[in-house]
Amino acid sequence: MFRIETEVDKERSQLLRSRLRASNTAASPVLRALRGTPGERGLPLHVWALDEAGGLAGGLVGHTWATWLHVTYLWVDERRRGAGLGSHLLSRAERVAARERGCRSARLETWDFQAPDFYRRLGYEVVCVIPDYPPGITEYTLTKRLG
């Protein structure tokens, strides 16, 4: 018999994460080989575009982990769109990830009203489509081989 609870519990959450990590490490030679190495932890990767006054014109926030660049956010100010700034930010992040961190691939998520066609033009391929996430919107996961 079990007692089921739905409360938020930070301590249990950390315990669960630790146990899942141990199970994953035991089951995967790749993850086991990463443990205890510099590649075990994700490293932040940020690229910023600042205007003449130092204001934010665009930026990319992501991280690298296990030979992958994961782009979390890419944004360009509406007034600056269409001039190649987004492509430049993404290209710079890909170069840093590949040349300085040994990444071989990149991944990101975007919604149908955001930029799936933009990423396809830059060589990304759709590997997952989730309709109605959230309702009325389609989410795409895209990847690209680097280098």
N, C-alpha and C positions, 0 to 999 in steps of 0.2 A: 504494500500500500504506500502511496506517495501523497504528500501534500503539495499541491500546485499553487504557486504564488505568481503574481504579475507585477509586483512592485519593482521599482528601479533600485538596484543594489550595486553600488560601485565595487565593493569588496568582492562580492560573488562574481561580478563581471570580470574582474582581474583574474580571479581564480579560474574561471571558465576559459579565458584567453590563454592562460598559462598551460592548462591541461590540453587544450586544442593544439597549441603550438608543440607541446611534447609529443602528442599523437602524430601530428603532421611530420615532425622531424623523424620519428621512428619509421614512418611509412615511406618517406621519400629520400632517396639517396642524394638528390639535388639539394633539398633543403638541409639535410644533414651536413653536406659539404659546406654550405654557407655559414652554419653556426660557428661563432667564434672568429669570423673573418670580418674585414672592413665592409665587405659586400652584404653582410647580414642586415644592416640597417639602411633604410632609405635616406638619401641625402637630398635636401631641398635644392631646387634649381629654379631661380627666378630671373626673368629678363624684363627690364623696364624701359619704356620710352617716355622721356620727359620733354615737354615743350620748352620754348625759350625762357619762360618764366619759372621753370622748374615744376610745373603742374603735370599731373599724370595724363599722358596722351594715350597710353596703352600699356599692357603688360601681360606676362605669362607667368603663372605659378604652377609648379609641378615638382616632381621629385624623380630621382633615379634609384633603381633597385634591381638587382639580379639581372644586369645587362639590359634593362628596359628603362625608357623614359616614359613617365606617366604625366601627361598634361592634365592638370586639374582645372585650371581656368585660363582662358585666353580672351582678352577684351581689348577693344580699340574704341576710343571716344568716337561717337557718331560723326562728328565734324571731320575726323581724320580717316574715315573708312573709304575704301576704294583706291587708295594711293599706294598700297603694297605694304603698309606698316604691319598688319597681322601676319603676312607671309614672312616678313623680315624677322619678327619676334620668334615665330615658330622655327624658322631656319636657324637662327642663332642658338636656340635651345637644343635643336637636333645636333648641331655641330659640337656644342659643349658636351652633350651627353655622349656622342660617339667618340670624339677625339680625346677628351679629358677623363671620361669615366668608363670608357669601354662598352658603351651601350650598342646593341645591335638592332634594337627595335624600339618603336614608340607606340603608345596607345592613348586613347582619349575617348570621352563620351560627349555627345552633343544631341540636342533635340532637333526635330524636323524644322522648326522655325528659326533655328540658329544658323548653323553653318555646315551641314553635311556636304554640300556641293563644293564649298571652299576647300574642305579637307581632301575631298576626292581629287580636285584639281592639283593638289600638292602631293599626290601619290599615296594617299591613305586609302585603304580598302575597308569596306563595311564587313565586319565579322559577326555582328549580332544586331538584330532589330527587335525592339520590345514595343509593340503597339500599346497604346493606352497607358503609358507610364510617364506622367500621371494621365488620368482619363482625358482623351481628346488629343493627346500629344504622343508622338513616337520618339523613342530614344534610340540612338545608334551608338554602337561601339565600333571604333575604327582602329586599324593598326597599320604600321608602315615599317618596312625593313630599312635600317639606316646604313649608310655607307656603301 
